[in-house]
Structures are given as C-alpha cells and as structure tokens.
C-alpha cells in the first residue's frame, strides 16, 4: 500500500513540474517570439474546438439516449 502512495506522489510531482514547465515555455513562445500570433490563434482554435466538441458530444448523448418511462 505504501508503494502505491509513493508512486502516486511521484506522479503528482511529475505532473506539477511538467505543467509549470509547459506554462513557462508557452509564455515564452507567446510573448517573446515572432510566432506569438500563430500560437494565440492555435490556442483559441483548440479551446473553441474543445468546447464545441463537448457540446456536440452532449447533444449526441441526449439525442441517442433511450427514452425512459
């Protein structure tokens, strides 16, 4: 049981370090390179695509759910 707890802790720290590093790299690329506008466009596109994908999935789930009652 203790081994699982240590593995989970290690995974948590790895996720923390990777997310902070990714944020720093993203900020650097966005604010200090000539690719800032392209990165911003890709970020907004990804966010909108994710939102619309989730909404489409919810709509599909509602439309294909079996009727109860």
C-alpha positions as a Python dict, from the first residue, in 0.01 Angstrom:
ca = {
    (1, 'X'): (0, 0, 0),
    (2, 'X'): (286, 233, 80),
    (3, 'X'): (439, 170, -263),
    (4, 'X'): (119, 284, -435),
    (5, 'X'): (113, 601, -226),
    (6, 'X'): (476, 680, -317),
    (7, 'X'): (406, 615, -685),
    (8, 'X'): (105, 845, -674),
    (9, 'X'): (310, 1116, -506),
    (10, 'X'): (583, 1084, -768),
    (11, 'X'): (326, 1102, -1047),
    (12, 'X'): (178, 1413, -888),
    (13, 'X'): (515, 1586, -869),
    (14, 'X'): (595, 1492, -1228),
    (15, 'X'): (262, 1637, -1343),
    (16, 'X'): (328, 1954, -1144),
    (17, 'X'): (676, 2001, -1291),
    (18, 'X'): (561, 1928, -1647),
    (19, 'X'): (267, 2169, -1622),
    (20, 'X'): (481, 2452, -1482),
    (21, 'X'): (747, 2393, -1749),
    (22, 'X'): (483, 2386, -2025),
    (23, 'X'): (335, 2712, -1895),
    (24, 'X'): (676, 2881, -1892),
    (25, 'X'): (755, 2759, -2245),
    (26, 'X'): (410, 2864, -2368),
    (27, 'X'): (451, 3210, -2216),
    (28, 'X'): (798, 3248, -2363),
    (29, 'X'): (684, 3145, -2710),
    (30, 'X'): (372, 3361, -2692),
    (31, 'X'): (534, 3679, -2563),
    (32, 'X'): (892, 3683, -2692),
    (33, 'X'): (897, 3515, -3033),
    (34, 'X'): (762, 3612, -3373),
    (35, 'X'): (524, 3314, -3354),
    (36, 'X'): (309, 3477, -3083),
    (37, 'X'): (8, 3544, -3305),
    (38, 'X'): (15, 3194, -3454),
    (39, 'X'): (37, 3039, -3106),
    (40, 'X'): (-251, 3256, -2986),
    (41, 'X'): (-463, 3158, -3287),
    (42, 'X'): (-389, 2789, -3231),
    (43, 'X'): (-474, 2822, -2861),
    (44, 'X'): (-808, 2989, -2931),
    (45, 'X'): (-884, 2740, -3206),
    (46, 'X'): (-810, 2450, -2972),
    (47, 'X'): (-1024, 2596, -2694),
    (48, 'X'): (-1320, 2658, -2926),
    (49, 'X'): (-1285, 2313, -3084),
    (50, 'X'): (-1280, 2152, -2741),
    (51, 'X'): (-1586, 2345, -2623),
    (52, 'X'): (-1784, 2268, -2938),
    (53, 'X'): (-1674, 1905, -2928),
    (54, 'X'): (-1803, 1869, -2573),
    (55, 'X'): (-2131, 2039, -2667),
    (56, 'X'): (-2167, 1810, -2968),
    (57, 'X'): (-2097, 1505, -2752),
    (58, 'X'): (-2363, 1616, -2502),
    (59, 'X'): (-2611, 1672, -2786),
    (60, 'X'): (-2537, 1331, -2935),
    (61, 'X'): (-2574, 1165, -2596),
    (62, 'X'): (-2910, 1334, -2537),
    (63, 'X'): (-3033, 1258, -2889),
    (64, 'X'): (-2942, 889, -2877),
    (65, 'X'): (-3037, 814, -2516),
    (66, 'X'): (-3313, 559, -2476),
    (67, 'X'): (-3642, 703, -2361),
    (68, 'X'): (-3737, 624, -2006),
    (69, 'X'): (-4091, 586, -1885),
}
